[in-house]
Amino acid sequence: MATTGDRIKEVRESMRMTQDDLAEKTKLSKGFISDVENSKRGISAENLLRIADALGASMDYLSKGETQTSEHRKPIEIPLELSTAAEQLNLTYSRTLELLETYNSVIARRSARQLNPFTVDQWKKLHAAIQKVFNQEK
């Protein structure tokens, strides 16, 4: 039975990507990727999400083998300003993706006209506003 590591390796090789390439795209070490592919260590959901995004594969497929890979899915691109804000706010990769998704759902889709990219400060303010809303609900 194929493991998560087997499926990661299968998709990575089908894309003609080396472990070094995958490590660079995910900001994980080559040793970590090798260990996961060889079933020498487990993988967290956050790191699996990074790998799935870099490979354009679903987490369901990589973790359980239940769905097909999405060979034509474009990897998520995190704007430099969001990446900088996330680093300054000490956000996890998952939280950074949630903030990007919120932006895409609420801000970017409110207007048909082309919006200017958010600045680092605007990303921080959006994060603070979201935190404020969720803290009030508790």
PyMOL commands that set and color helices and strands:
alter all, ss='L'
color gray80, all
select helices_A, chain A and resi 4-14+19-26+30-37+45-55+59-64+80-89+93-110+120-137
alter helices_A, ss='H'
color red, helices_A
deselect
rebuild
show_as cartoon
